């Protein structure tokens, strides 16, 4: 028979009221908030339906800072909040229509990108170089997901969506990867 403590655990695998579980939940919530604020730092581009935002920086930082699992939880919670009606997406938008629109593929890729970034950061040793490489991989996953989805809803070949969905964001994502490396918690 299991002890009461083991029977009453939360989603984090810790006792529901333990200080550790509360701290983890607070960190996850913080990254949900950071991502929501960063979404509002959006610059529309005239030649693509996808704006430049700072969200991807916090997506990869969630994985690097919180770890793969909690980074995934943070970005999944972000999406759930937006789908439930909280105005957390770019331009204070929300709801299923946003995920079905031109930016839906990028947004849907966020949890996986945090997971991949966190996993790679740990596997590569946790250095600033590891944070940079993990961030680039996470951002590449977001760009690929966004381009694939935009391609499917626009009825264009993947190759035709590259100038709309990937190329305008490469320089910015590179800069964000540098920032993520600088801010990485274990960078040396």
C-alpha positions in Angstrom: 0.0 0.0 0.0 1.3 3.5 -0.9 1.7 6.2 1.7 -0.6 9.2 1.7 2.2 11.4 0.4 2.6 9.2 -2.7 -1.1 9.0 -3.2 -1.7 12.7 -3.1 0.9 13.9 -5.6 0.4 16.5 -8.2 1.3 16.6 -11.9 4.9 17.4 -11.0 5.3 14.1 -9.1 5.8 15.9 -5.8 3.4 16.2 -2.8 0.7 18.7 -3.9 1.5 21.2 -1.2 5.3 20.8 -0.9 7.5 23.9 -1.3 9.2 22.2 -4.2 5.9 21.8 -6.1 4.9 25.4 -5.4 8.3 26.6 -6.6 8.1 24.6 -9.8 4.6 25.8 -10.5 5.7 29.4 -9.9 8.6 29.0 -12.3 6.3 27.5 -15.0 3.8 30.3 -14.5 6.6 32.9 -14.8 7.5 31.6 -18.2 3.9 31.5 -19.3 3.8 35.2 -18.3 7.1 36.0 -20.0 5.9 34.4 -23.2 2.6 36.3 -23.1 4.3 39.6 -22.6 6.9 38.8 -25.3 4.0 38.1 -27.7 2.9 41.7 -27.5 6.4 42.9 -28.7 5.3 42.2 -32.2 6.4 43.9 -35.4 4.2 43.2 -38.5 6.0 42.6 -41.7 4.3 43.8 -44.9 5.2 40.7 -47.0 4.1 38.0 -44.6 1.1 37.3 -42.4 3.5 36.4 -39.5 4.9 39.1 -37.3 8.3 39.2 -35.7 7.9 38.7 -31.9 10.1 38.0 -28.9 8.1 34.8 -28.0 10.6 32.4 -29.3 13.3 33.7 -27.0 11.2 32.7 -24.0 10.2 29.4 -25.6 13.8 28.2 -25.7 14.7 29.9 -22.4 11.8 27.9 -20.8 13.4 24.7 -21.9 17.0 25.8 -21.0 16.0 27.3 -17.6 13.2 25.0 -16.4 14.4 21.8 -18.1 12.8 19.9 -20.9 9.7 18.7 -19.1 8.8 21.9 -17.2 9.6 24.0 -20.3 7.1 21.8 -22.2 4.5 22.3 -19.4 5.0 26.0 -19.5 4.4 26.4 -23.2 1.6 23.9 -23.1 0.0 26.0 -20.4 0.5 29.1 -22.5 -1.3 27.5 -25.4 -4.2 26.3 -23.2 -4.6 29.8 -21.7 -4.8 31.3 -25.1 -7.2 28.7 -26.4 -9.4 29.3 -23.2 -9.7 33.0 -24.0 -6.8 34.7 -22.2 -5.4 37.4 -24.5 -1.8 36.0 -24.5 -1.1 35.7 -28.2 0.3 38.5 -30.3 -1.8 41.6 -30.5 -3.7 40.4 -27.3 -5.4 37.8 -29.5 -6.8 34.5 -28.2 -9.0 31.5 -29.0 -8.9 28.6 -31.5 -9.0 30.9 -34.5 -5.5 32.1 -33.7 -4.2 28.5 -33.8 -6.1 27.9 -37.1 -4.6 31.1 -38.6 -1.3 31.8 -40.3 0.7 31.7 -37.0 -0.9 28.5 -35.7 2.0 26.2 -36.8 4.5 28.4 -34.9 2.4 28.5 -31.8 1.7 24.7 -31.9 5.4 24.1 -32.1 6.2 26.0 -28.9 5.9 23.1 -26.4 8.0 20.8 -28.6 10.6 23.5 -29.1 10.9 24.0 -25.3 11.2 20.3 -24.8 13.9 19.9 -27.5 15.9 23.0 -26.3 15.9 21.8 -22.7 16.8 18.3 -23.7 19.7 19.4 -26.0 20.9 21.9 -23.4 21.3 19.2 -20.8 22.8 16.6 -23.3 25.3 19.1 -24.6 26.7 19.9 -21.1 24.8 23.1 -20.1 27.4 25.6 -21.3 26.7 28.9 -23.2 27.6 27.1 -26.4 25.1 24.4 -25.5 22.4 27.0 -24.8 23.1 28.7 -28.2 22.9 25.4 -30.1 19.9 24.2 -28.2 18.2 27.5 -28.9 18.9 27.4 -32.6 17.5 23.9 -32.8 14.3 24.9 -30.9 13.8 27.9 -33.1 14.4 25.8 -36.2 11.7 23.5 -35.0 9.3 26.5 -34.6 10.2 27.8 -38.1 9.7 24.4 -39.7 6.3 23.9 -37.9 5.2 27.4 -38.8 6.2 27.0 -42.5 4.6 23.6 -42.8 1.3 24.7 -41.4 1.3 28.0 -43.4 2.0 26.0 -46.5 -0.9 23.7 -45.8 -3.5 26.5 -45.1 -2.3 28.7 -48.0 -2.2 25.8 -50.5 1.4 26.5 -51.4 4.3 24.2 -51.7 6.7 24.2 -48.7 9.4 25.8 -50.9 7.1 28.7 -51.8 6.4 29.4 -48.1 10.1 29.7 -47.2 10.4 33.4 -48.1 7.2 34.1 -46.1 7.6 31.8 -43.1 11.4 31.2 -42.5 13.7 33.7 -44.2 12.4 36.8 -42.5 13.1 35.3 -39.1 16.5 33.7 -39.4 18.6 36.8 -38.4 16.3 37.6 -35.4 16.3 34.0 -34.3 20.1 33.9 -34.4 20.2 37.0 -32.3 17.7 35.5 -29.8 19.9 32.4 -29.6 22.8 34.6 -28.6 20.7 36.3 -26.0 19.5 32.9 -24.7 23.1 31.7 -24.4 24.0 34.8 -22.5 21.1 34.4 -20.1 21.5 30.6 -19.7 21.5 29.6 -16.0 24.6 27.4 -16.1 26.5 29.2 -18.8 30.2 29.3 -18.3 
